[in-house]
Amino acid sequence: MTDTAMADSQFTDHYLRVDRLPHIWCPGCGIGPTLGCFLRAIDRAELDADKVVVVSGIGCTGRAAGYVKLDSFHTTHGRAIPFATGLKLAKPDLKLVVFSGDGDLAAIGGNHLIHAGRRNIDMTVICVNNFNYGMTGGQMGPTTPLGARTSTSPYGNFDPPFNLPQLVAASGAAYVARWTVLHVRQLEKAIADGLTKPGFTFIEVIAPCHASYGRMNKLGQAVDHLHSYRKRCIVKNEADLRETEISLHGPIVVGKFVDTRRPTFGDRIDSMLHRAHDNKP
């Protein structure tokens, strides 16, 4: 075994529940590379893994919580963020990571997403966006581009999709970035930056679902998606977020879009408690 292979094996054994492998994801799915970037980001950010908690919802991406050798919660559909919020309030020293998909986070969970941003709750959300509900039949989701075909939009989607970076930035997120699974180094760094920044941090990951979305739109196999990302992606840090909307075949703007600082939800609670204590008769 080569030194690199031994290092990879040690990394896998350290962070993954190898007894639960092989995983259920389709060959070529983008969730695996995203999970790998997240686990490497833990080391990059020099976090204590015993203080990291992964919370996920329902869907293909939500299954990640069951494969990591970290404290984790596989919660109900759309409710990963409120579960994580409760954990953060009960145990402020924990690093909360919500790892879920676009349908879970932006459709049934959309209300929780925007309010967590508004409150600036100290957690990192990693959203794997594959533009459809891949696990349950490839239905149209909240990020499906206009004109894209899915099992529930066989003639093409006519609902305008959410532009997730613009949505969470407008809600008040402290850090917003987007990369694809082709940009593994940039994605790993973005996740590490999000993990170490106080407040609500959001990383969108554009990932292939060639088995459902790709097949319906004749986009080819997973490697064809990666070639497409290479051609379509434009790195534009601090972009005008009106430019980050994604169309079916148009450019994909990637980069770090928001990096700011404001009091977190926990900061405001602490300040209120201190004032209440100081004003006690």
Secondary structure, DSSP 8 states (H G I E B T S, - for coil): --HHHHHHHHHHHHHB-GGG-S-SS-TT-SHHHHHHHHHHHHHHTT--GGGEEEEE-SSTGGGGGGTBSSEEEE-STT-HHHHHHHHHHH-TTSEEEEEEEHHIIIIITHHHHHHHHHHT-SEEEEEEE-SEETTTT-EE-TT--TT--BTTBTT---S----HHHHHHHHT-SEEEEEETT-HHHHHHHHHHHHHSSSEEEEEEE---IIIIIHHTT--SHHHHHHHHHHHEEE-TT--GGGG---SSS-EEEEEEEE-----HHHHHHHHHHHHHHT--
